[in-house]
Amino acid sequence: YPGNIEGRVEMNAEGKSADGTAMALARLVVPGDPGIYATGLFAAGVALALFEATLESSSLRPLAGFLPPVAALHNCEDGLLVNQLERLGASVDLHYQTKDGNKETLDAAKLK
């Protein structure tokens, strides 16, 4: 199977506050089929983020050890992994909504 570059992977997540007064909505869209293209995009995004975090000019290094990418990059430059994924064609949308209908768009690259 050569993969399908015309495909796309869409993931939606929703979280609610314990008291039910607020909700967060996340949407991640990755180009290509989930087998070859999307998997390759995630692998390349992580590799590029780790590479950038280990350059001599980087003052914030990834954590050492066998860790998931998000944990390894936690102490690095804000948004490093999100920025790499978006540069490769992914889109990340985050929204925060209160019970009274107020909705705010959040920048995924600035969240910790």
N, C-alpha and C positions, 0 to 999 in steps of 0.2 A: 504494500500500500504506500503510495508516494505522498500521502497527506493531501489536504485541501486548503490552499491558501485563501480561498473564498469563504471559508467557514469563520465562525467566531464563537468564543466562549463568553457567556454572560453569567455573572454571579451577583446575586442580590442578598443582602443580609439586613435584618432589622433587630434592634435591641430596644428594650423599654426599661425605664427607670423602675426601681423597686416600688415606688409609690404611685407609679402610673402617670406622672405628670409630664414626662418627656420621653421622646423617642429619637433614636438615631437610625438613619438609613444609609446604607453603603451599596454602591454598585461598581463592579469591576468588569470591564469589557476588554477582552484580549483577542487580537486578530488571529485567524487561522483555526484549524481544527484542534481539538483538545489533545490529540495524541502526539503529533509531531511538532506542529508550529507553536502552539501555546506552551507546550512543555519546553521547547527550545527557547522561547522568549523568556520564560521564568528563569531558566538556567543561565542564559546570557545576562539577564538583568542582575541576578545575584552575583555572578562572576565579575561583572563590570563594577558593581557597587563595592565588592570586597577589594578589587584591584585599586579603585580610587581611594578607598579608606586606608590602604597600606602604602600609598606613595609617601616618599620622604617629606613632601610638603604638607602632608596631612598631620594635624596636631592631635586629632582624636582617632585613636586606633580601635579596630574591632577587638572584641574579647577573644582570648585564646581558648582553644579547646574544641571539642566536637559539639557544636551548637547549631540549632536552627538559624537560618540567616537573619531573621528579625532579632533574635537574642544576641547574635554576634555583632550586629550593627547598631544595637541600641544606644551605645555611648558615642557613636560617630555623628558626623554632620547631620542635622535634621533633614529628613526627606531624601536621603541618599538613595535608598532602594526605590522609593516611589518615583523619584525623578528619573532613574535609569529605566524603570518599566515604562513610564510615559514616553521617554525618548525613543524606545523601541516600538511604540505603537499602542500600548495599553492606555486605557482611560480609567481614572479613579474618581468617583463622585461621592461626596459625603454631605449629608444634611442632618441638621438637628432641628427637631420640631417639638414645641411645647403643646400641652393639651388645649390651650386657647387658640392654636392655629399659627402662632408665630413660627416662621421657618427661617433657618439660617444655613447658608452654604459654608462648609468648612474646607480648609485647605489640608488635604491628606499629608502633604509634605511637611507640614508644621506641627503635626500631632505627635505626641510621645506616649 
